[in-house]
Amino acid sequence: MEGLYQTLPIVAVSLFAIATIVVTTRPAVDWRVPATISMLFLGWSLYTIASEGFFAFWGEHTRNAWGNQIWFDLLIAVAIAWTLLLPKARAVGMRTWPWLALIFASGCVGLAAMFARCRYLEMQSNQGGK
């Protein structure tokens, strides 16, 4: 598995680069994209929990300055995403407190799922208006 652990970050940053370029050129993201990302990341998260334990992430974030920095970075990124997504979610009638609880419990798994649901509702309301 060591080779996989060395390869997956490279694959992830490559997919991130491709996705950001695509979104920059076509900003209307279909809800299926974040839904798929959420499901794939959920699968990886469940595998990680099964193999490493539920609270093993904490040791990674408290190990050294880099671990702290990564934890701070994740929290800031999720807070920014939540702040930007919240008005859109409210505009389509989503109850936000359950989504916030899911995000606290699962991080970006829940955030991507919330984004997918928000996009789905936006797309449904746009179709209804035509």
DOLUM-686583 format. One line per 2 residues: their letters; for each residue x, y, z of C-alpha. Coordinates in steps of 0.1 Angstrom, whole numbers, always signed. Last residue first. Layout:
<sites>
a> X Y Z; ...
</sites>
This chain:
<sites>
kg> -386 +276 -181; -390 +285 -144
gq> -393 +249 -133; -360 +240 -150
ns> -342 +267 -130; -358 +255 -98
qm> -346 +220 -105; -311 +231 -113
el> -309 +251 -81; -322 +222 -61
yr> -296 +199 -76; -268 +225 -71
cr> -277 +227 -34; -278 +190 -30
af> -244 +186 -47; -230 +214 -25
ma> -243 +197 +6; -228 +164 -5
al> -195 +181 -11; -196 +197 +23
gv> -206 +164 +40; -176 +145 +25
cg> -155 +176 +30; -156 +173 +68
sa> -175 +143 +81; -189 +150 +115
fi> -187 +189 +115; -199 +188 +79
la> -229 +166 +88; -238 +190 +117
lw> -236 +219 +93; -259 +201 +69
pw> -284 +195 +97; -282 +232 +106
tr> -287 +245 +70; -323 +235 +62
mg> -323 +239 +24; -349 +263 +9
va> -332 +271 -24; -321 +306 -13
ra> -309 +292 +21; -285 +269 +3
kp> -272 +297 -19; -267 +320 +11
ll> -248 +292 +29; -225 +281 +1
lt> -200 +310 +3; -197 +309 +41
wa> -196 +271 +41; -168 +271 +15
ia> -148 +297 +35; -153 +278 +67
va> -143 +245 +50; -111 +261 +36
il> -102 +277 +70; -107 +244 +88
ld> -87 +224 +63; -58 +250 +64
fw> -58 +249 +102; -55 +211 +102
iq> -28 +212 +75; -8 +238 +96
ng> -12 +218 +128; +2 +187 +110
wa> +30 +207 +95; +38 +221 +130
nr> +41 +186 +145; +22 +155 +155
th> -11 +171 +165; -28 +169 +131
eg> -17 +134 +123; -26 +122 +158
wf> -61 +136 +154; -66 +117 +121
af> -63 +84 +141; -97 +91 +157
fg> -118 +66 +138; -92 +39 +134
es> -65 +33 +109; -78 +4 +86
ai> -115 +8 +90; -114 +46 +94
ty> -93 +48 +62; -116 +25 +42
ls> -146 +45 +54; -128 +77 +44
wg> -120 +63 +10; -156 +54 +4
lf> -168 +87 +17; -144 +104 -7
lm> -158 +85 -36; -194 +93 -25
si> -186 +130 -20; -168 +133 -53
ta> -197 +117 -71; -222 +141 -55
pv> -199 +170 -63; -200 +160 -100
rw> -236 +149 -101; -249 +184 -92
dv> -238 +197 -126; -213 +226 -123
ap> -222 +258 -141; -189 +276 -140
rt> -177 +263 -174; -142 +278 -181
tv> -132 +282 -145; -150 +250 -136
vi> -130 +230 -162; -97 +246 -150
ta> -105 +239 -114; -114 +203 -122
ia> -82 +196 -142; -60 +210 -114
fl> -79 +191 -87; -77 +159 -107
sv> -39 +163 -109; -37 +172 -72
av> -56 +140 -64; -35 +118 -87
ip> -3 +131 -71; -17 +126 -36
lt> -28 +91 -46; +6 +79 -58
qy> +26 +79 -25; -1 +63 -5
lg> -6 +37 -34; +31 +29 -33
em> +30 +24 +4; +0 +0 +0
</sites>
